[in-house]
Amino acid sequence: MIYLKTEEEIELLRKANLLVSATLAEIAKHVKPGVSTRQLDTLAEQFIRDHGAIPTFKGFPASFKDADPFPASLCTSVNECVVHGIPTDEPLRDGDIVSVDCGTLLNGFCGDSAYTFCVGEVSEEVKGLLRATKDSLYKAIETALPGRRIGDIGYAVQSHCEPLGYGVVREFVGHGIGREMHEDPAVPNYGRPGTGKQLKNGLCIAIEPMITLGSPEIGLLPDQWSVITRDRKPAAHFEHTIAIHNGKADILSTFDIIEEIEGHLY
C-alpha cells in the first residue's frame, strides 16, 4: 500500500530528515584516520537523542531467521562493504572510504539519508566512483516528477553509472518512507523508462544508489548484516529522501551542511 503524504506530513518528514543531515554533518567532523566506526556511532546516537529523536536503525529486525537485530544507530560500510556495515573498534585508515547511513524517528516520522566519506587521501579512481554515484542520485531526483514512473528513476541511475564501467547493485533498493522507515514502493537503481508505479504528488521516497567499482555481485558476511562486493572492490552509497511536492521533487534531506565541513572532494 502506497500512502501519499499531506503538506503537514511532508513538513514533519523534512524535520526528521534535516536531523539526519545534521547528524551526518556532525560525523563529518570526526571522519579521519585512527577513528573507529564505533566511535562515530556513539557520537551519532548521542546527537540524535539530544535532539529529541530515536535512532531508527538500532534494534531494527533482521531479514534472516535467527539473525540478531541491528546493534547500532549507524550503518558504517567501509571500502568493499556496500551497505549495512556494523560499527566496530577497528580504526579507519588513510585512503579508506566509509558510507554512513543514518535514520531517525522524530515526531512520528522517519528520516533516512546516507553519504560516503573519504578518510584522508583517497585515490582518484575511488573518487571517480563517489562522484558518479552522487551524480546518479541527483539525476534520479531530476526525473522524479508527477506522471513519471519508478522505472524512470532506476533508469537514470543505471544509464549514468553503467556506461562509466561501474556496477549497479540490484538486490538492495530505495523505498517509500513516512511513519515507517520502509514503506511501499520499492525504488530500484535500475529499470526501464515508463515502467513501474506512477509518481504522484505526496509520494515520499528514499532514493539510494549503491554502485561498485567492479562487479555488482554481492555477498553477505557471517554477521548476517554486512553486504560486501564479491570481488572486494570498493562500493559507494548516497541517499536522499524526497517528496513529490507541488509538481517537482523536493529534497527533504541535504548534503550542504556535510560538504561545508568536508569540502567538495569529488
N, C-alpha and C positions, 0 to 999 in steps of 0.2 A: 504494500500500500504506500503510495506517494502522498505526502502531506505538504500542501502549499502553505507558506507562512504569510501571516498578516504583516502589515507595516510594523506593529508593535513587537511582534516576534522577531522580525529581522533586526530591529534595533537591539534587542536582548542578545541575539546571536552575535551582533557586532561587538558588544561589550565583552562577551566571553572570548571572542577571537582576538580582540585587541589585548586582552590579558595574556593570551598565549604568545602573541607577538612581543609583548613586553618581557615575558619570561625568557623567550629565546634571545632577546637583546641582552638581558642580564647574563645569560650563559655566554654570549659572545665576548663579554669582558674577561672571561676566565678560560677560554679555549686556548691552550698553549702547551708546548711540550712539558711533560712532567706532571700534568694534572690528570687525575683519573676520571673516568666517566661516572664512577660512583660519587665523587665529589661534586660533579656537575648536577647529578640527580638530587643530591641533598640540598644544594642551593636552590634548585628549581622547586622542589616540594615546599620548602620554607617560603619562597617568594609567592607561590600560588596561594598557600594557606594564609599568609599575611594579608593578602588582598581579598579574603573572604570567599575563596573558591575551593573546589576539591579537584585534585589531580585525577582525571578520569581513567588514566591507564592503570593506576595502581589497583591491583586486585581484579583486573579485567579477566573474565574467564577464558581459558584456553580453548582452541578449536579441537584439540585432540584429547581423546579419552584418557583419563588418569594423569594428564599433564597439570602442573600447578598453575594457578592464576598468575598473571604478570606481576612481578615483585617490585616494580619501580614506578616512578612518576614520569620518567622519560624513556623513550626508546633511543638508545645510542648505538648507532650502527657504524662500525669503523671499517674503512677500506673495502674489503670484499663482502662485508655484511650489507645486504640490500636494505632490509627493514627488520624491525622488532628485536634489535640487539639489546641484550640485558646489560645494564651498567655493571662494571667490575672495578677492581682495585688496580688493574694494570694501567700504568701511566701512558698517556698519549705520547707519540714520538714525532719528531720533526719530519715533515713530509706526509704524515697521515692525513686522511680526511675523515670526518665524522658527521654523519647525518643525525640530527637531533629532531625527533618527532615529539610533539607535546600536545596534551589535551587538557581542557579544563571544563568544569561544570560550575556555572555562575548564574544565580537567579533562575535555575531550572533549565538553562540552555547550554549547549556544548560549544566549545571552541576546539579547533584542530588545525595545526599548521606544522610544517617541517622545513628545515633549512640545512644544507650541507656546508660545514665549515672546513676551512683549511687550517691545519695545525703547522705553524711555522712556514717553511719554504716548501711549496708543493710543485711538482713537475708541471711543465707547460702542457704535457699530454693529458694529465688529470684535470688541470684547469679547463682544458677544452671540453672534457666530458661534463664538468659542472656547468659551464657556460651553455652548452647545448641543452642540458636538462632544464635549466631555469628558463631559457628562451622558449623551449617547447611548452612549458607551463603557461607562459603569457600568450603564446599563440593559441593554445587551447582555450584560454579565458576569452580571447577575442572572438572566438566562434560561438560562445555561449549566449546566444540571443534567442528571444522568443520565436518559436516557429522552427528553429533548428532542432537537431536531434542528437542524442547521446553519441551516435556513431561519428558525428562531425567533430566532437571533442577528441575522441580517441584517434581519429584520422589525423588531426592537427599535430598531435604528439608524434605519432608513428611516422608521418610523412616528413617531419623535420629531422628526427633522430636517425632513422634507418639509412637514408642516403649519405649521412656523415659516417657511417660504419659502426654505429652504436647499436646495442641490443635493447629491445623493449621487453621488459618483464611482463608476462601475460597472466601469471597466476594470482597476482595481487592487484587490486584496483582501487580507485576512489569510490566515493559513496555519498549518499544523501546524509544530511545532518540536521539536527534540531534538538528536541528534548532528549533524544538518544544520540550517541556518538555515531553509530552506524545505522542509517535508515536506507530505504529504497530511494532512488535507483542505484545500482552498481554503475561505476563510471570507469570503464577500461581505458587503457592508454594505447589502444589500437582499435581499428574499426573501419567501416565503410561509410562514406558520406551518405546522408539521407536515411540512415537506418537507426533503429532503436527508439526509445521513448522520446516523445516530443518535449522540448523545453518550454516552460510556461512561466509567466510572472509569478513570483512567490516560491519558486523552486530554489532550495538551498542545497548546495553540493560541495564536497571537498574534491578538488582535482589534484592528483599527486603522481606525476611521472616518476617512475623508477627505472632508471636507464643504466646500462652496463657498458664498460669499456670493451668487453669482448662478447662472448656468447651470452644470450639471455637465459640460458639454462640455470636453474637454481636447485639448491638442496637445503635440507633442514638439519641444524645441529642437534645433538642429543638433548639440549635443554628444552627442546620442543617449541622454541620461540624464534631463535635467531635464524634468519634466512640468508644464505650466502650464495655467491656465484660459484658454479661448479668448477670453472677454470681459475678461480681465485683472483680474478682481475677486479679492479675497483668498480663500485657502483655509486650512483648519486641519486638523491631523492629530495624533491622540493614539493611543497604542498601549500595551497591556499584554499580557504573556504570562501565561496562566493554565493551571492544571491542573484537570481534573475529578477531584476527590480526596475520598474519604470522603463522597461523596454531595453535594458542593457545589463551587462554583467557588472555587478557591484562587488568589489573585492572587500571582504569583511575583515580579513587579516592584513598584515602589512610586513614587508621586509625593510621598509625605510629606516626604522629605528635600529634594526640589526646592522644595516650597511653604513649607518652613521658611525657606528663603533668599529666594525670590521674593515670598512672601506670597500670599494669595488675592486675585488681581487681578480675577477674573471668576468 
